[in-house]
Amino acid sequence: MEGKGWTFITMPKAASEKLPKRGRIAIEGAINGFAFRTSAFPDGEGSHQFMVNGTMRAGAKAAVGDTASFVIQPASDTVAFEIPDDLRAALKKSAKASAQWEKITPKAKAEWATWITSSKKEETRTVRVTETIERLTKGDKRPSD
């Protein structure tokens, strides 16, 4: 199916069987040797679809309707970050905030850590750590919630 600048690719069922049946899954791979990273979504018919944009088609030297070679695998959503010491200490003092911290995604944890460490003043950082604990206790997942 062709959309505005996007081509929708339906994966073979045998390949889709290796992916989760529900929700978005990060994938990475190559089209004709051109590396890419995107998301695949279940199509409701036992397979997955993902979108190939114009940049991906150009990099793969493939036009709509061409036959292309795909290599696809699940991508890691791993995010590298360090928990600030002051946040770590505050989490140890709040079971509810700590429980919420364990539930949220690594990307969300990285957002909280960045929000705290981006403070220019120590007073602001202290306020942000306190606010992080309060908001995690209420069930917030990200600083932008």
C-alpha positions in Angstrom: 0.0 0.0 0.0 1.4 3.4 -0.9 1.0 6.6 1.1 2.4 10.1 1.1 6.1 9.3 1.0 5.6 6.0 2.8 5.5 2.4 1.5 3.9 -0.1 3.8 5.6 -3.5 3.9 3.9 -6.6 5.2 6.3 -9.1 6.7 6.0 -12.8 5.9 4.1 -14.7 8.5 7.1 -16.9 9.3 9.1 -13.7 10.2 6.2 -12.2 12.2 5.8 -15.3 14.3 9.2 -14.3 15.9 7.7 -11.0 17.1 5.2 -10.2 19.9 1.6 -10.5 18.7 0.5 -7.2 20.3 1.7 -3.6 20.2 4.6 -1.8 18.5 7.9 -3.5 18.4 11.2 -1.8 17.6 13.0 -3.4 14.6 16.2 -2.7 12.8 17.8 -4.1 9.8 18.7 -3.4 6.2 17.0 -2.9 2.9 19.3 -3.8 0.0 22.2 -3.2 2.5 20.9 0.2 3.7 20.6 0.1 7.5 17.4 1.3 9.1 15.5 1.4 12.4 11.8 1.7 12.8 8.7 0.1 14.4 6.6 -2.8 13.2 2.9 -3.2 14.1 0.7 -6.3 14.1 -1.7 -6.1 11.1 -4.5 -8.1 12.7 -4.1 -10.8 10.1 -1.2 -12.8 11.7 1.6 -10.7 10.4 3.3 -7.3 11.0 3.7 -4.2 8.9 6.2 -1.4 8.9 6.7 1.7 6.9 9.5 2.5 4.6 10.0 6.2 3.9 11.6 8.0 1.0 15.0 8.2 2.7 15.0 4.5 3.3 14.0 3.8 -0.3 16.6 6.1 -1.7 19.3 4.6 0.6 18.3 1.1 -0.6 18.2 2.3 -4.2 14.7 0.8 -4.5 11.6 2.4 -6.0 8.0 1.5 -5.3 7.2 -1.8 -7.0 10.9 -3.0 -7.0 11.9 -6.3 -5.3 14.2 -5.6 -2.4 16.2 -7.7 0.0 15.3 -7.3 3.7 17.1 -8.3 6.9 15.1 -7.6 10.0 15.4 -8.3 13.6 14.0 -6.9 16.9 15.9 -3.9 18.1 16.8 -3.2 21.6 15.1 -0.3 23.3 17.9 -0.3 25.8 18.8 3.2 26.9 22.0 3.9 28.8 21.8 6.3 31.7 22.9 6.6 35.3 20.5 7.1 38.2 21.7 10.2 40.0 22.9 9.5 43.5 20.4 11.9 45.1 17.5 10.3 43.2 18.7 6.8 44.2 18.8 7.9 47.9 15.3 9.4 47.6 13.9 6.3 46.0 15.2 4.2 48.8 13.1 6.3 51.2 9.8 5.9 49.3 8.4 2.4 48.6 5.6 3.7 46.4 8.0 5.9 44.3 10.4 3.0 44.1 7.7 0.6 43.0 6.6 3.0 40.2 10.3 3.5 39.2 10.6 -0.3 38.7 7.5 -0.3 36.4 8.4 2.5 34.0 10.4 2.0 30.9 14.2 2.6 30.6 13.5 5.6 28.3 11.2 7.1 31.0 13.8 6.5 33.6 16.4 8.3 31.4 14.0 11.2 31.0 13.7 11.6 34.8 17.4 11.4 35.2 18.1 13.9 32.5 15.5 16.3 33.9 17.2 16.2 37.3 20.8 16.4 36.1 20.0 19.2 33.6 19.5 21.6 36.6 21.9 24.5 36.6 21.5 25.2 40.3 21.7 22.8 43.2 18.5 24.2 44.7 16.6 23.4 41.4 18.1 19.9 41.4 16.9 19.3 45.0 13.4 20.5 44.1 13.3 18.3 41.0 14.4 15.2 43.0 11.6 15.9 45.6 9.1 16.5 42.8 10.2 13.3 41.0 9.5 11.2 44.1 6.1 12.9 44.6 5.1 12.4 41.0 6.3 8.8 40.9 4.3 8.2 44.0 1.2 9.5 42.3 1.8 7.2 39.3 3.4 9.5 36.8 5.6 7.8 34.3 7.5 10.7 32.7 8.4 14.3 33.7 6.2 15.5 30.8 3.1 13.8 32.3 
